Amino acid sequence: MKVLIIIPAYNEELNILKTVEKIVNIKSNDAIDYIIINDGSTDKTQEICQKEKLNAITLISNLGIGGAVQTGYKYAYYNDYDIAIQFDGDGQHDEKYINTLIEEIKRGNDFVIGSRFIGNLSEFKSSTARKVGIKLLSILIKVFGKIKITDPTSGFRAANKKVIKLFAENYPTEYPEPETIIYLKNKEMKIKEIPVEMHERQHGKSSIKPLNSAYYMFSVSIAIFINGLFGKRGEK
Amino acid sequence: MNITLRIFLIILLLVFLALVFLQINKKKISMRYASLWIIIIFLLIIVTIFPGIIIKMADLLGFETTSNMVFLLGFFVLAYLIFVLTTNLSKANEKNKNLVQELSILKKKIEELENRKKVKND
């Protein structure tokens, strides 16, 4: 199976090389490639990619995390990959679990999410405020999508060929993580969560700023509500 | 309405109309939006020349004063226009996003091909 690791990177000059080294050193039975999506970084991310000959797409203007990740899915779709895995360039995700994600896709799941809230693998969970937000989203997704997802904001996720195609065509780029779950559920995709370990960011800032988080919660909730209520009917 | 005020308003509207025509000529505004503004300006000119129309209308609809109706109407029209604008802006953003993505992917592909050619030639 051809596997593509999608690494979205915005101003990750301090982390990006380490992340790629981790990916390249994974031992697997499958052919694992990676692609960095440099989301119009203003630091030296692009220079590092060029100097070290990393496989990277530099977006000609900044699109935000959702638009960057979708670029990765489009690249995976055009290059005929069987599995695409999102892996953050900031050191939060652990490459140990990439093989587990691949196995779960091979077992027939369409979409697999790495959760830091199942089991006790992950010491790093999140701040209390954020945990409350995540719990709320989890409840909303359960009500409107009828599926139990413990870590709806996790960006560590694997998609099979069907989902790659869906995401290449249509991806909720503004508030992607929670909304994609409902979107895929409406498309009758099989979604599974597996326990993973997550680490605190090594350098840089999270994409969700605390000041905007109330607005984020509100927008995501509305998106889930609309998708859950009209999504299925609207698509057909 | 005072005659000086009416003349002043009409001149203002005509300047506005000239501005729209100028933008059409420079192709800086699409006809779809330009027509909308031209219709709005014409309606305002008619109302300024014959204010009786809206005075009667406000009376029939039960407004205490004509200005109340004018402000309310103006508010609704503007709110609607801004809503249409945000919808169009979102559409334009989506198209722009797709362009950035496809162009960036193509750019990478071209760079790859050129590098391969260079290696072959060396």
Boltz contact constraints between the chains, C-beta under 6 A:
constraints:
  - contact:
      token1: [A, 57]
      token2: [B, 104]
      max_distance: 6.0
  - contact:
      token1: [A, 57]
      token2: [B, 108]
      max_distance: 6.0
  - contact:
      token1: [A, 59]
      token2: [B, 100]
      max_distance: 6.0
  - contact:
      token1: [A, 59]
      token2: [B, 104]
      max_distance: 6.0
  - contact:
      token1: [A, 60]
      token2: [B, 100]
      max_distance: 6.0
  - contact:
      token1: [A, 60]
      token2: [B, 103]
      max_distance: 6.0
  - contact:
      token1: [A, 60]
      token2: [B, 104]
      max_distance: 6.0
  - contact:
      token1: [A, 61]
      token2: [B, 100]
      max_distance: 6.0
  - contact:
      token1: [A, 63]
      token2: [B, 97]
      max_distance: 6.0
  - contact:
      token1: [A, 63]
      token2: [B, 100]
      max_distance: 6.0
  - contact:
      token1: [A, 67]
      token2: [B, 97]
      max_distance: 6.0
  - contact:
      token1: [A, 71]
      token2: [B, 101]
      max_distance: 6.0
  - contact:
      token1: [A, 74]
      token2: [B, 101]
      max_distance: 6.0
  - contact:
      token1: [A, 75]
      token2: [B, 105]
      max_distance: 6.0
